[in-house]
Amino acid sequence: MEQWWELIESARSACGERADDRDPADDPLPGAVLDRLVALAPEQIIAFSRVFSTVFDTAYLAPLWAAAYLIEGGCGDDGFMDFRAGLMLQGRTAFDRAVADPDSLADLPVVRRMATTGKGWLGCEEMLYAPRTAYTHRTGSPDGYDAAFAGPAERPSPARGERWDVEDDEETHRRLPRLAALFQPV
């Protein structure tokens, strides 16, 4: 797990301040992660992918989904996948804090910018495909990834944790006060 987060932190470091305040059109972070993955041996890419799945599933939480819904102005299944992948790119500290307390997302520069300017993006669909892309690049086999990965067939379902009606502004203000103050000012 440590090596996995070290690769993410290395990519973040290479991107400098852009790692914390991203825009989809010219976001350098997914490419920096991909560059690091491509430099690995195929079996190391598969190991990265297995840890990716574990970390990704850790964030499959109803309260975090509600926070994503608030931040993004709506968030379906695919959007929450992108959101969790992008949250990983914020680094271990931010990720662990958000899993423990989704309201801590209010501290992220990109979330604050999204609230004040409507620009920036936390989610990152591209990150979902990075291990497959790197494996294909390294091996030249677009079909070999699935056979090599043979990952967990079962995903957590439904999202763990307490749910509430995210359309209920009062309840959202109670449960996510800092994010609600940014995205649903009273």
C-alpha positions in Angstrom: 0.0 0.0 0.0 2.9 2.4 0.8 4.4 2.0 -2.6 1.0 2.7 -4.2 0.6 6.0 -2.4 4.3 6.9 -3.1 3.6 6.6 -6.8 0.6 9.0 -6.4 2.7 11.4 -4.3 5.5 11.3 -6.8 3.1 12.3 -9.6 1.6 15.0 -7.5 5.1 16.4 -6.7 5.9 16.4 -10.4 2.8 18.5 -11.1 3.5 21.1 -8.4 0.7 23.3 -7.4 -1.4 22.0 -10.3 -1.8 18.8 -8.4 -4.2 20.4 -5.9 -6.2 22.7 -8.2 -7.0 20.8 -11.4 -9.0 21.5 -14.6 -10.0 18.7 -16.9 -8.7 20.2 -20.2 -5.1 20.5 -19.2 -4.9 18.4 -16.0 -1.3 17.2 -15.8 -1.9 14.7 -12.9 -3.4 11.7 -14.8 -0.5 11.8 -17.3 2.0 12.0 -14.5 0.5 8.9 -12.9 0.4 7.1 -16.3 4.1 8.0 -17.0 5.1 6.4 -13.7 2.9 3.3 -14.3 4.4 2.8 -17.8 7.9 2.8 -16.2 6.9 -0.3 -14.1 7.1 -3.9 -15.1 3.8 -5.5 -16.2 3.4 -7.4 -12.9 4.0 -4.2 -10.9 1.3 -2.5 -13.0 -1.1 -5.3 -12.0 -0.1 -5.0 -8.4 -0.8 -1.2 -8.6 -4.2 -2.1 -10.1 -5.1 -4.4 -7.3 -4.2 -1.8 -4.6 -6.1 0.7 -6.7 -9.2 -1.5 -6.4 -8.9 -1.8 -2.7 -8.4 1.9 -2.2 -11.2 2.7 -4.6 -13.6 0.4 -2.7 -12.6 2.0 0.6 -14.3 5.2 -0.6 -17.6 3.5 -1.6 -19.4 5.3 1.2 -22.9 6.8 1.2 -21.8 10.0 3.1 -18.9 10.5 0.7 -21.3 10.1 -2.2 -23.6 12.7 -0.7 -20.6 15.1 -0.5 -19.8 14.3 -4.2 -23.4 15.1 -5.1 -23.2 18.4 -3.3 -19.9 19.4 -4.8 -20.8 18.4 -8.3 -24.4 19.5 -8.3 -25.5 15.9 -8.8 -23.6 12.6 -8.9 -24.8 9.2 -10.3 -23.0 5.9 -10.3 -20.4 6.7 -13.0 -19.8 10.2 -11.6 -19.1 8.7 -8.2 -16.6 6.4 -9.7 -14.8 9.3 -11.4 -15.1 11.3 -8.1 -13.4 8.5 -6.1 -10.7 8.1 -8.7 -10.0 11.8 -8.6 -10.1 11.8 -4.8 -7.2 9.3 -4.8 -5.2 11.8 -6.9 -5.5 14.3 -4.0 -3.0 12.1 -2.1 -3.3 9.8 0.9 -3.9 12.5 3.6 -6.8 14.1 1.7 -8.2 10.7 0.8 -8.1 9.3 4.3 -9.5 12.5 5.7 -12.4 12.5 3.2 -13.2 8.8 3.9 -13.2 9.5 7.6 -15.1 12.8 7.3 -16.5 13.8 3.9 -17.0 17.4 5.1 -13.2 17.7 5.2 -13.4 18.0 1.4 -14.2 21.7 2.0 -10.4 22.1 2.7 -9.3 21.1 -0.7 -8.3 24.0 -3.0 -10.0 22.5 -6.0 -13.3 22.1 -4.1 -13.1 25.7 -2.8 -12.5 26.9 -6.3 -15.4 24.9 -7.7 -17.6 26.5 -5.1 -16.5 30.1 -5.8 -15.8 30.1 -9.6 -17.5 26.9 -10.9 -14.2 25.9 -12.4 -12.0 23.0 -11.6 -12.8 19.3 -11.2 -12.2 16.7 -8.6 -13.3 13.6 -10.5 -11.0 11.9 -12.9 -12.4 9.2 -15.2 -8.9 8.9 -16.9 -7.5 7.5 -13.7 -9.9 4.6 -13.9 -8.2 3.4 -17.0 -4.6 4.2 -16.2 -3.5 0.7 -15.1 -5.0 -0.9 -18.2 -3.5 1.8 -20.5 -0.1 1.4 -18.9 -0.2 -2.4 -19.1 -1.2 -2.4 -22.8 1.6 0.1 -23.5 4.2 -2.1 -21.7 3.0 -5.4 -23.1 1.5 -4.5 -26.5 -1.4 -6.7 -25.6 -4.7 -4.9 -25.2 -6.4 -8.1 -24.1 -3.8 -9.3 -21.6 -4.7 -6.9 -18.8 -8.0 -8.7 -17.9 -6.3 -12.1 -17.7 -3.4 -10.8 -15.7 -5.5 -8.8 -13.3 -8.3 -11.3 -12.6 -9.4 -9.0 -9.8 -12.2 -9.2 -7.4 -15.5 -9.9 -9.2 -17.6 -8.6 -6.4 -17.7 -4.9 -5.6 -19.2 -3.5 -2.4 -22.9 -2.8 -2.9 -24.7 -0.8 -1.8 -22.5 2.1 -0.7 -21.7 1.6 3.0 -22.7 4.1 5.7 -25.7 6.1 6.7 -27.8 7.6 3.9 -30.0 10.6 3.8 -32.0 12.5 1.2 -29.3 14.7 -0.4 -32.0 16.9 -1.8 -33.0 17.8 1.8 -31.0 21.0 2.3 -31.5 21.1 6.0 -30.3 17.6 6.6 -27.3 18.2 4.3 -26.4 21.4 6.2 -26.5 19.3 9.4 -24.4 16.5 8.1 -22.0 18.4 5.8 -22.0 21.9 7.3 -18.7 23.1 5.7 -19.5 21.8 2.3 -23.1 23.0 2.5 -21.8 26.5 3.4 -19.8 26.5 0.2 -22.3 25.0 -2.1 -25.7 25.8 -0.5 -25.2 29.2 1.2 -28.3 30.1 3.3 
